[in-house]
Amino acid sequence: MCLNFQDIVETLPQGVFTIDTDWRITSFNQSAETITGHKRGHVIGRHCWDIFKADQCRRKCPLELSMNTGETRMDQEVSIFNRNGERQTLLVNVNVLRDGKGQVTGALETFRVVRIENKVLKQASVLDAQLTGIIGRSEAIVSALERLPDIAASNANVLIDGESGTGKELLAKAIHNLSPNRKQPFVAVNCAALAESLLESELFGHEKGAFTSADRSKPGRFEMARGGTLFLDEIGEMKPELQVKLLRVIEQREFERVGGTQPISLDARIISATNQELGLAMQQGRFREDLFFRLRTVPMTLPPLRDRIEDIPLLVDEFIKTFNRRYNKNVRSIDPKALKMLSEYCWPGNVRELERCLEHAFVFVKGPVIFAHYLPKFHDSIPNRSDVSIPSGNIFGRKAKLTRSILIQALEKSGGNRKEAAAMLGISRTSIWRYMKRHSLL
């Protein structure tokens, strides 16, 4: 009996996968699954750099070199992360695929393991499980977790940037919990949730009689956080007048209660967070540049969930454990079709929205598996990953396909500023880098 080409590929001891000219994986053999831990159903149709996170993905990628030159690349050493979070060093061979007319249609890579280094992601997962509550093995999450011990050991101010629902307060608590002052208070203030007239009193406290309803003296959050950490969430919402006072407190390391005259020493680390583009706010005069640089001694960014899709299965598993305890159920897994739906949705509410989605499913699930019909209906139809959700009111319209010409138009309009172009298109800075790479604009 004759075997066809696919049957032969399946029997090879080497891992084999192919990509198309958009860098999306089109095939993935059984040995590739065994070596990397990734199932073909999880990787087919996704960009290779999203799966392997190789050190060479941003420079000297053997696949890219072969695609650009048409030449075969032999015995190239590449370092990736497998599904278990282990760093693997692979020896890869790459050749281009051509159609009958000689046109390049993609590339084929074979690989075998040289060595496994069980380090980076395992360390990150320990931090994750014990302290942060931030689940994930995506490159951005691992990078953030790796930096935490050094950041926590210092007393430097930290500014965390990220969309609503990405876990900024969790990250702030992780920094505090790893710090030498972990036994001291962690005090959070949402600058957007309090009226301007109350925010100053909440931060600095007030003396009796300072205003009409001040029938007693009250310490502010700065005093309550003495020796520990003060977390200023949504710092971009703070009014300019209060920004001036906060800047003075940071510079002088002391403050006074509202209506008071006695200086009080500032003895708390300040961690701030924002979901706004503070660079734009400074340009518009809504946020002080000097305060920005005082708060941003150490910048950290949490990416939106749509840019860390590989973390969704891990997050789902964690939420299943949480809600099993809360609802006294015994759900063991999620149906692959339902997981595929979750992986293709754009998640405007990020991890918080995913959590609520899983809780909705737990209200109705009857057996051990969450099927698609237990999930809530999403606000929009689930978009194709090649589509980009564009904020209303910009020049590109909604859900325009991000073609090369649109990308060039955005870059030209922003004067080549990738950050501004990304904001204009409604995508993250990481995403615009990937689209630029795909369209050969780097």
N, C-alpha and C positions, 0 to 999 in steps of 0.2 A: 504494500500500500504506500503510495506517495504522500509525503507530508508537504503541506503548503508552507510558504515563507513564514507566516505567523506561528505555525506549529513549531517550526525550527527555532524561531526566536525565543519561544516560551521554554525550550529545553536548554538554552544556553546557561552556563554557570555565571556568566557576567551579567551585570545589570545593563539593560538596554532601554533607552527612551528616545523619542523623536519629538521635534518641535516644528511648527510652521514658521512662516516669515514674520508673524506677529509675536513670536517667542512663546506661543502657547503649546503646552505639551499635548501631543496627539496620540502617543502610545507609550506604554509602560509595562515591561514584561514582569514575569513572576519573580525573577531574581532581583530585579530593581525593588520590588515590594519587600522582599526578604532582607535585602541589604539596608534599605533606608527606613523601613517600617511604615512607609506611606502606601496606602491602598490606591490602586489605579482610579477607582471611582472618585477619590478625593483630589487627585492631581490632574486628571484629564481636563483640558480646557483652561487650565490656569497657567500663569507665567512661571517659567522655570525658576526665576530668582525668588518668587514668593515661597516656593517649596524648599529649595536647597539652601538659600541664604549663604551662598559661597562667598568666601573672602574676595574671590576674583570677579564677582558679579558686577562690581563697579569699575573694574580695571582688569585688562588682560584676560577677559573671559575666552576660553578656548572656542566655545560655540560662536561667539561674536567674531573672533578672528577668522574662523573658517567661513562663516557666512559672508564676511566682507571680502575675503581674498579668494574663496573657492578652494583653498588648499586643505589637505588632510592634516590634522594635528595628532601626533602620537605621543603616548606616555606623558601626558600633562598631569602634574600633581595639583589637585584641587582640594580645598578644605571646606566641608559642608557641616550642617547640623542634621542629624537624623530625627525621626519622629519621637524618639525617647529623650531628646535633648542632649545627645552625646555628639561631640565634635568628631567627625570622621575625616581622615585623609584618604582620598581616592586617587587612583591612577586612571586617567580617562583617555579615550581615543575618540576623535570627532571627525566626521566627514559630512559634506553637504549632500543634500538630496536634490535631484534634478528631474524635471519632466521630460517628455519625449523630444521637446524642442531645445533642451539644454538649459532651460531657465531654472534658477534656484527656487525650490519650493519649501525648503526647510533644512534641517540637519539631523543627523543621527549620532548619538553618543553611547559608547559602551564604557563600563567602569567596573572596577573591583576595589575592595578595601585594602589599603596599605596598613592603617592603624586606626584605633579608636582612642580618643582622649576624653575620658568621662569627667569633664570639668565645668565649663562655664554655666551651662543651663542647669546642671544639677545644683550648683551653688545658688543660682538665682531662685530655683524652686524651693530651696530651704528658706530663704528670705521670704519668698512669696507665701508659703504655707504658714510660717510661724508669725509673721509680723505685718505683712502689707495688705493681704486680702486682694492683691492685684494678681490675677491669674493670666498666664500667657508665656509662650516661648517665642513670640515674634521678636525680630531683631531689636525693635524700638523698646519693647518691654524689658528684654534681657539687658540691654544697654543701661536703662534706667536703674534696674535692680543692682547691676554691678557697681554703679557709682554710689549707691546709697551709703555704704559704710564710711567712705571718705567724707561724703557730705555731712553725714550725721556727726562725725567726730569733730567737725569744726563748729564754729558758732556763727558762720556767715549767713547773711540773709539769702533766702531762696525765693525765686519767683517761678511758679508753676503755670505753664500755659497749656490750655486744652479746652476742647468744646465741653459743653454741659453734659454730664453723665459719663465722663471718661475716667473718673476716680481721682480727682485732684486732692480731695480731703484725705482719701486713703493713703495717698503718697506722702502727704504732709504728716500724717500720723506715723507712717513708717519711719520717716526721718527722725521724728521725736522718739519713737520707741527704740531706735538704735543708738540714740545719743547718750552721753554720760548723764543727762538730766532726765532720763526716762521716768524716774519716780516722781518727778515734779509735774505740775499741771499742764495739760494741753487744753488751751482755751480757744474756741473758734468764734469768729464774728462774721456774719454775712453782711457785707457792706451794702448789698442791694435790698436787704429785707427790712432795714430800719430807716425810719424817716430821718432826714438830715438833722433835725432839731434834737433827735434822740441819740444819734450816732456818736457825737462828741462826748456826751455823758456816759454812754456805754463804754467807750474806749478809755476815757480818762477819769471817770467817776465824777461825783459832785458833792459839794458841801450842803449842809442843811440851809434852806432859804436861798439857794442859788437861783431858783426859779419857782414859780407858783406852786407846783406839786411836789417840790423837794422838801418833804416834811422831816427828812432825816438824811444824814450823810451816807454816801454809798460808794464803795470802791469800784473802780472801773476794771475793764478786762486786762489792762496793762498790769494792774496790781494783782489781779486774780491769777495771772500767769507768772507771777514772780518765781524766778528760778527755772522756769520751764519754757514753753513755746506758745506764742500768740499767732494764731492762724487767721489772716485777713482774706476771706473769700470774696470773690467778685470785686477786687480792688479797683477795677476800672470804673465802677459805679460811684466811687467816692467823689464828692463835690470839690471843686478847686479850692474853696476856702479851707476845707478840712485837710486837703492835701498839704497846704502850707504848714499847718500845725503838726501834721504827722512828720513832715520833713524835719522840722525843728526838733521834734522829740528824738528822731533817729540820730541827728547830728549832735545834739547836746546830751543825749542819754539821760534825760530827765524831763518831767512834765509836772503840771499842776492840775488838781481837780477843778472842774467848773465851779467858779465862785470861790476858789481857794487861793491862797498865797504861798503855801508851804511847798517847796519843790520836792518831788518824789523821784527817786532814782529808777531808771528803766533797767530792769533785770530780767529780760525775757528775750528769747530769740524770735525773730519775725519771719514767718513764712507767708508769702502772699500767693494768690491764685487769681487767674482771670480767664474768661472765655472770649474776651475782646481782643482785637488787634491793637495793642497799645501804641505801636508805631504810628498807625493812622490816627489814633486819639491824640497823640502828641502833635502831629501835623495840624490837626484841627483845633488845637489849643484846649482840648478837654482833659489832658493829663500832663502833669509837669515832667519835663525831661530830667531835671535833677532828682526828683523823687524816684522816677523809673530806674535810674542807674544806682540809686541807694538800695532799692529793693532787689535789684537784679544782680547781686554779686555772683550768685550761682543760678543760671537759668536751667529749667527742666521743661520738657515738653512731653505730654501724653498724647499719642496719636488717636484719631477717631477710630471707632471699631471697624469702619469700612476699609481702613488701611491695615488692619491686622486680622483679616478674615481667618487666618490659620489658628487664631486663638479661640474661635467660637466653639469648636468641640470641647476644649478644656473648660471654658466658661459654662457650657451647658452641663457638663458632668458635675461641676461644682454646685451649680444651682439645683440640680436634681438631688444631690446629697442634702443641701440645705432645706429644700421644700419637702423632702421625705420626712425629715425630723419635724418640721413645722406642721405638716398636714397628716402625719402618722400614716404615710402610704409607703408602698414598696415598689416604686418605679425603678426599673433597672437600666433603661436605655431609651434612646429616641430613634424613631424610624429613619433610615437613610434619606428617604424622600423629604421628610420634614427637616432634617438637618441641612439638606441641599437648599431648601427654601430659606432657611435662616442664613446660610452662607451667601446667598445671592441678594439678600435684601440690603438696602443702603444704610439702615440704622441711624437716622437723624438724632435719635435720643441716646445713642451709644450703649454702653454696658448697662446703664440704668434701664433703658427700654428693653434690652434683651432679658434682663431679670424679671421685669413685669410680664413680658411675653411668656416666660416659662412658668411664672406663678399663675397666669391665666390658664395655661394648659393643665396645671395641677388641680385647679378647681373642678375640671371636667373629666380628667383621665380616670378610667375605670380599671385598667389592667396594668401590666408591668412595662408597657411600651407607650411612648408619646407619639401618636400619629399626627399627620398634618391637619386633620379636621379638629384636633384639640387646640390648635394655635389660634390666636386672634386674627381677625382680618386686618391686614396692614393698611395704612392710610392711602398709600399709592400701590399700584400694581408693582410686583417685584421687578425691578429693572434688570436688564442685561448688564453684565459687568463692563461691557464696552461702552455703555451709555454713561453720561455724567449728569448729575442733577445740578442745574444752574439756578442760582437765586433769581427771583423775578426782578425785572427792572434793569437788568444789564443788557449789553448789546447782543448777546448770543441767544436769548430766549431760554425756555425751559427744556431740560433733558435733551439738549442738542448732542449729537454724536461728536465726540471730541476728535475731529479729523486733524490732519497735519496743518491744514490752512487755518482752522480756528485757533489752534495752538499758536501758530505764528502770529496771527492777528492779536491775540492776547499779549504775547510777549512784546510785540511792537508797540501796543497801546500803553504797556507798563514800562516802556523804555528798557526792556531786557531784565527788569526786576522780577525774578521768579516768584517771590513771595506775593507781590502785588498781582501778578498774573494768575497765581493759584487762587487768591481771594476772588478775583474777578470771575473765574470759572467755577467757583464753588467747590474746589477740591483742595486737598492738603498739599503742603510743600513736598512731601514724599511722593505723592501721586504725580505731581507735575514733572518731577525728575524722571519717573518711570515712563511717562508719556513722551517726554523729550528723548529719552533713550530709545524708545520704540520707533519714533519717527526720525531717528538719526539727526537730532538737533543738538547733541552734546559733542 
